[in-house]
Structures are given as C-alpha cells and as structure tokens.
Amino acid sequence: MPPLFEPTDGGFVADPITRGPWDERMMHGGAPSALLAREIERMPPGHDDMVVARLTVEFLGGVSIGPVTVRTAVVKPGRRFQLVEATLDAGGRQACMARAVRLRRGVIPAAAATPRRGSEPLPPPGDGTALPQFVVREDGTFYPDACEIRHVGGELGSGAVAAWIRLRGELVPGESPSPLARVAAAADFANGLSWIVPFDEWLFVNTDLTIHLHREPEGEWIGLDARSSISAVGVGQSTAALHDLHGPVGFCAQSLFVERRYSGP
C-alpha cells in the first residue's frame, strides 16, 4: 500500500487512496488533517517538549488530490503554552487552515484523573464488523483502502454509532503515523459514522474539525463514539468521544453543511 503523501521538492503529492466520498477529485478530510497534524508537531521545539491539546482544521473547500504544500508558523511562542498555525494549499489555492494549542510536556502523576464524561469503554475492535463501503473507485478511496473501520455499537443511520478506526499504512514514506495524526485521520469520520439522512440522497459535509485531547492516545486503533444532529435549516453538528484501547482520550466536533443532492432538472 502506498503512503498517503509522497514528499516532493517543496511539498507532497497525495495518493488517490486519500479520496473522499463526496467528490472523486477531492480528498477525505482525514488525510489533510493528518498531514497538518504531522507538520504542526514537527515545528520546533517539537513533540518531545510540547503536547498538542487542541487542533482545529478549517476546510475552505474541497482539498484536491495531487500536489499540496504546507506552511507552518508559531504565532504565539512560549515555554508553557504556544499557538501554532498551518495552511495547506492544493489545486492552486489555500484549501485548509489549522491552529493548534501546544502545552509544555511535564511529569505530574498527582494530577492524573479519570474523566467522568465519555468514559464508558467501547467494545474492542475484534468484536466489531467491517463498516459497509458506500463509495467504490478503481484506484481506491480513503475508506476502505487507507483505513480499516470496525463497527462496534449503535445502528447505522440512527445518528449514534461507535466504531474503531485504524490507518492501514504510512502517512509519509518510512514513517509510522504519530498518535495525533491517527486521531486527526479518524476524527473526521464522526459525521460519516453517525449519519442520519441517507448518503445517496443528501450531502452532510463537515466544514471544520476540532479535536480536544486530555491525554496522548496509544496504539494504532482510535475509537469514536459519535453522535449527529441536523436542524431544519440545513445546519448540523457531529461530535464524538475519542478513545484508544486504554480508554477515553478526548472529544471532537464538526459543523455540517446539509443539502439534498442534485438530482437533475
């Protein structure tokens, strides 16, 4: 399996397996979100000294498959608290903006506590079933070619579904995805898991993704206990409690643009 992104001079080229469900020319939001997470973590002083506690990605439109460039900057430096911004260009325009809160890494075992909300454990991935494939393309799609998804709770179409998600391969060649990159790739599935209106009749596209983490996830599997709601004016929201195999790690949220698919004149 190819990596999601192949480095080039000055940027990357996205593989077709980054393709999303809405437009065959565009990536699934999890792919650029994971790349932005990687680039933010790499900004000095780096992951060994700073922990990303919050990551927000704004999608300015579809992110086209092909060449992309990422620019990063520390806009609020500090020893304890930093803000890092990143932009991703694709298809000749700015396609995504991201902002991350980075906090100093410490060793404070006395502060550790189990969260009260969203702490119910999910059934393990081995107890789940493969999620149905809604879109089939000859040269691949983000799911199921780049990701494995195991459905472990809730009824599809009910607006409340739990599942485990695992990136199958590498984000970039020779490099295992970091825990943050795995969370970013998985969290963007919240709306796709907890859909309410039928996929073949409606668009329910997220315009953003915000992730809050109270601890760093471990392992390859990221669990989502996802919920969606939609209003009569065509605006929705998807949220999910995020888990690893040891328990909850945080939450994510998406704003949804909802519209009936065009069916011709």
GUVEXKOL-987367 format. One record per residue (C-alpha): residue in three letters; x, y, z. Coordinates in nm, 2 decimals, padded with zeros to 4 digits. Example, Ala and Ser with C-alpha at 12.3 -4.5 7.8 and 13.67 -1.06 7.14 Angstrom:
! residues 2
ATOM  aa     xx     yy     zz
ATOM ALA  01.23 -00.45  00.78
ATOM SER  01.37 -00.11  00.71
END
This chain:
! residues 265
ATOM  aa     xx     yy     zz
ATOM MET  00.00  00.00  00.00
ATOM PRO  00.14  00.34 -00.09
ATOM PRO  00.18  00.62  00.17
ATOM LEU -00.09  00.88  00.18
ATOM PHE  00.16  01.15  00.08
ATOM GLU  00.48  01.13 -00.12
ATOM PRO  00.73  01.41 -00.04
ATOM THR  00.85  01.63 -00.33
ATOM ASP  01.06  01.94 -00.36
ATOM GLY  00.87  02.19 -00.16
ATOM GLY  00.57  01.98 -00.07
ATOM PHE  00.39  01.65 -00.11
ATOM VAL  00.17  01.46 -00.37
ATOM ALA -00.14  01.30 -00.23
ATOM ASP -00.21  00.94 -00.35
ATOM PRO -00.56  00.86 -00.49
ATOM ILE -00.63  00.65 -00.18
ATOM THR -00.68  00.98  00.00
ATOM ARG -01.01  01.02 -00.20
ATOM GLY -01.32  01.10  00.00
ATOM PRO -01.69  01.01 -00.05
ATOM TRP -01.83  01.34 -00.18
ATOM ASP -01.62  01.41 -00.50
ATOM GLU -01.39  01.17 -00.68
ATOM ARG -01.14  01.46 -00.73
ATOM MET -01.12  01.55 -00.36
ATOM MET -00.96  01.40 -00.05
ATOM HIS -01.13  01.27  00.26
ATOM GLY -01.08  01.54  00.53
ATOM GLY -00.89  01.29  00.74
ATOM ALA -00.60  01.28  00.51
ATOM PRO -00.51  01.65  00.50
ATOM SER -00.59  01.68  00.87
ATOM ALA -00.34  01.41  00.95
ATOM LEU -00.08  01.58  00.74
ATOM LEU -00.14  01.91  00.91
ATOM ALA -00.11  01.74  01.25
ATOM ARG  00.23  01.60  01.14
ATOM GLU  00.36  01.93  01.03
ATOM ILE  00.24  02.11  01.34
ATOM GLU  00.41  01.85  01.57
ATOM ARG  00.74  01.89  01.38
ATOM MET  00.76  02.27  01.45
ATOM PRO  01.05  02.33  01.70
ATOM PRO  01.08  02.26  01.99
ATOM GLY  00.88  01.96  01.87
ATOM HIS  00.68  01.67  02.02
ATOM ASP  00.94  01.58  02.29
ATOM ASP  00.88  01.92  02.46
ATOM MET  00.53  02.02  02.37
ATOM VAL  00.19  01.83  02.36
ATOM VAL -00.09  01.93  02.12
ATOM ALA -00.40  01.97  02.34
ATOM ARG -00.63  02.11  02.08
ATOM LEU -00.63  02.10  01.70
ATOM THR -00.88  02.28  01.48
ATOM VAL -00.89  02.24  01.10
ATOM GLU -01.10  02.47  00.88
ATOM PHE -01.18  02.34  00.53
ATOM LEU -01.20  02.63  00.29
ATOM GLY -01.34  02.40  00.02
ATOM GLY -01.26  02.06 -00.13
ATOM VAL -00.90  01.95 -00.10
ATOM SER -00.80  01.83 -00.44
ATOM ILE -00.59  01.51 -00.49
ATOM GLY -00.24  01.58 -00.62
ATOM PRO  00.03  01.82 -00.52
ATOM VAL  00.00  02.00 -00.19
ATOM THR  00.22  02.24  00.01
ATOM VAL  00.20  02.31  00.39
ATOM ARG  00.33  02.62  00.57
ATOM THR  00.36  02.64  00.95
ATOM ALA  00.44  02.91  01.20
ATOM VAL  00.44  02.96  01.57
ATOM VAL  00.22  03.26  01.62
ATOM LYS  00.23  03.26  01.99
ATOM PRO  00.56  03.14  02.13
ATOM GLY  00.61  03.04  02.50
ATOM ARG  00.76  02.78  02.73
ATOM ARG  00.43  02.67  02.87
ATOM PHE  00.17  02.75  02.60
ATOM GLN  00.20  02.80  02.23
ATOM LEU -00.02  02.86  01.93
ATOM VAL  00.09  02.70  01.60
ATOM GLU -00.08  02.78  01.27
ATOM ALA -00.06  02.58  00.95
ATOM THR -00.20  02.62  00.60
ATOM LEU -00.24  02.37  00.32
ATOM ASP -00.25  02.47 -00.04
ATOM ALA -00.40  02.23 -00.31
ATOM GLY -00.53  02.28 -00.66
ATOM GLY -00.37  02.63 -00.68
ATOM ARG -00.55  02.77 -00.37
ATOM GLN -00.55  02.77  00.00
ATOM ALA -00.76  02.46  00.10
ATOM CYS -00.72  02.43  00.47
ATOM MET -00.62  02.63  00.77
ATOM ALA -00.53  02.48  01.11
ATOM ARG -00.45  02.61  01.45
ATOM ALA -00.31  02.41  01.74
ATOM VAL -00.27  02.47  02.11
ATOM ARG  00.06  02.32  02.23
ATOM LEU  00.13  02.29  02.61
ATOM ARG  00.46  02.21  02.78
ATOM ARG  00.52  01.84  02.85
ATOM GLY  00.56  01.77  03.22
ATOM VAL  00.56  01.47  03.46
ATOM ILE  00.28  01.53  03.71
ATOM PRO  00.13  01.19  03.81
ATOM ALA -00.06  01.35  04.10
ATOM ALA -00.27  01.55  03.85
ATOM ALA -00.39  01.24  03.66
ATOM ALA -00.76  01.16  03.70
ATOM THR -01.02  00.96  03.51
ATOM PRO -01.27  01.17  03.31
ATOM ARG -01.63  01.14  03.41
ATOM ARG -01.79  01.21  03.07
ATOM GLY -01.75  00.97  02.78
ATOM SER -01.56  00.73  03.00
ATOM GLU -01.76  00.42  02.92
ATOM PRO -01.53  00.17  02.74
ATOM LEU -01.60  00.07  02.38
ATOM PRO -01.62 -00.30  02.28
ATOM PRO -01.28 -00.40  02.14
ATOM PRO -01.22 -00.38  01.76
ATOM GLY -01.21 -00.76  01.74
ATOM ASP -01.58 -00.77  01.85
ATOM GLY -01.68 -00.54  01.56
ATOM THR -01.78 -00.58  01.20
ATOM ALA -01.65 -00.41  00.89
ATOM LEU -01.83 -00.09  00.80
ATOM PRO -02.02 -00.11  00.46
ATOM GLN -01.84  00.06  00.17
ATOM PHE -02.05  00.34  00.04
ATOM VAL -01.83  00.45 -00.25
ATOM VAL -01.62  00.23 -00.48
ATOM ARG -01.34  00.37 -00.70
ATOM GLU -01.10  00.16 -00.91
ATOM ASP -00.79  00.35 -00.78
ATOM GLY -00.90  00.35 -00.42
ATOM THR -01.07  00.56 -00.15
ATOM PHE -00.97  00.66  00.20
ATOM TYR -01.21  00.40  00.33
ATOM PRO -01.15  00.11  00.30
ATOM ASP -00.81  00.13  00.12
ATOM ALA -00.63  00.36  00.37
ATOM CYS -00.83  00.29  00.68
ATOM GLU -00.99 -00.01  00.85
ATOM ILE -01.32  00.06  01.03
ATOM ARG -01.48 -00.18  01.28
ATOM HIS -01.84 -00.10  01.38
ATOM VAL -01.89 -00.18  01.75
ATOM GLY -02.21  00.00  01.86
ATOM GLY -02.53  00.17  01.75
ATOM GLU -02.73  00.13  01.44
ATOM LEU -02.61  00.28  01.11
ATOM GLY -02.85  00.56  01.01
ATOM SER -02.96  00.63  01.37
ATOM GLY -02.73  00.93  01.44
ATOM ALA -02.54  00.74  01.71
ATOM VAL -02.27  00.49  01.62
ATOM ALA -01.94  00.37  01.78
ATOM ALA -01.65  00.24  01.57
ATOM TRP -01.28  00.18  01.58
ATOM ILE -01.06  00.32  01.30
ATOM ARG -00.70  00.23  01.21
ATOM LEU -00.48  00.38  00.94
ATOM ARG -00.35  00.08  00.74
ATOM GLY -00.02  00.22  00.62
ATOM GLU  00.21  00.52  00.63
ATOM LEU  00.13  00.89  00.62
ATOM VAL  00.46  00.96  00.45
ATOM PRO  00.72  00.70  00.34
ATOM GLY  00.92  00.53  00.61
ATOM GLU  00.73  00.70  00.90
ATOM SER  00.46  00.55  01.12
ATOM PRO  00.18  00.80  01.18
ATOM SER  00.20  00.97  01.51
ATOM PRO -00.08  00.93  01.77
ATOM LEU -00.20  01.28  01.68
ATOM ALA -00.20  01.21  01.31
ATOM ARG -00.40  00.89  01.38
ATOM VAL -00.66  01.09  01.58
ATOM ALA -00.69  01.36  01.31
ATOM ALA -00.75  01.10  01.04
ATOM ALA -01.01  00.91  01.25
ATOM ALA -01.19  01.21  01.40
ATOM ASP -01.30  01.33  01.06
ATOM PHE -01.52  01.02  01.02
ATOM ALA -01.76  01.13  01.30
ATOM ASN -02.02  01.26  01.06
ATOM GLY -01.97  00.96  00.82
ATOM LEU -02.03  00.72  01.11
ATOM SER -02.33  00.89  01.27
ATOM TRP -02.52  00.98  00.96
ATOM ILE -02.90  01.04  00.99
ATOM VAL -03.00  01.13  00.64
ATOM PRO -02.92  00.88  00.36
ATOM PHE -02.59  00.92  00.19
ATOM ASP -02.72  00.87 -00.16
ATOM GLU -02.98  01.14 -00.12
ATOM TRP -02.81  01.41  00.10
ATOM LEU -02.48  01.59  00.15
ATOM PHE -02.37  01.63  00.51
ATOM VAL -02.02  01.77  00.46
ATOM ASN -01.82  01.90  00.76
ATOM THR -01.67  02.25  00.72
ATOM ASP -01.43  02.21  01.01
ATOM LEU -01.29  01.97  01.26
ATOM THR -01.19  02.05  01.62
ATOM ILE -01.01  01.79  01.85
ATOM HIS -00.95  01.83  02.22
ATOM LEU -00.72  01.58  02.39
ATOM HIS -00.67  01.54  02.76
ATOM ARG -00.40  01.27  02.71
ATOM GLU -00.20  01.13  02.42
ATOM PRO -00.35  00.82  02.26
ATOM GLU -00.16  00.50  02.23
ATOM GLY -00.16  00.23  01.97
ATOM GLU -00.30  00.21  01.62
ATOM TRP -00.67  00.20  01.69
ATOM ILE -00.88  00.52  01.76
ATOM GLY -01.23  00.47  01.88
ATOM LEU -01.52  00.71  01.81
ATOM ASP -01.85  00.72  02.00
ATOM ALA -02.02  00.95  01.75
ATOM ARG -02.34  01.15  01.75
ATOM SER -02.50  01.37  01.49
ATOM SER -02.79  01.61  01.48
ATOM ILE -02.94  01.82  01.20
ATOM SER -03.17  02.12  01.20
ATOM ALA -03.44  02.21  00.96
ATOM VAL -03.23  02.50  00.82
ATOM GLY -02.97  02.26  00.68
ATOM VAL -02.71  02.30  00.96
ATOM GLY -02.58  02.01  01.16
ATOM GLN -02.33  01.90  01.41
ATOM SER -02.13  01.58  01.47
ATOM THR -01.95  01.51  01.80
ATOM ALA -01.76  01.21  01.92
ATOM ALA -01.59  01.09  02.24
ATOM LEU -01.24  00.97  02.13
ATOM HIS -01.08  00.65  02.27
ATOM ASP -00.78  00.43  02.25
ATOM LEU -00.77  00.07  02.37
ATOM HIS -00.70  00.20  02.72
ATOM GLY -01.00  00.43  02.74
ATOM PRO -01.11  00.79  02.66
ATOM VAL -00.86  01.04  02.53
ATOM GLY -01.07  01.34  02.43
ATOM PHE -01.35  01.48  02.21
ATOM CYS -01.41  01.61  01.86
ATOM ALA -01.67  01.82  01.69
ATOM GLN -01.77  01.91  01.33
ATOM SER -02.01  02.17  01.18
ATOM LEU -02.21  02.02  00.89
ATOM PHE -02.34  02.17  00.57
ATOM VAL -02.65  01.97  00.49
ATOM GLU -02.82  01.98  00.15
ATOM ARG -03.02  01.74 -00.07
ATOM ARG -02.81  01.60 -00.36
ATOM TYR -02.88  01.75 -00.70
ATOM SER -03.09  01.50 -00.90
ATOM GLY -03.12  01.68 -01.23
ATOM PRO -03.38  01.91 -01.39
END
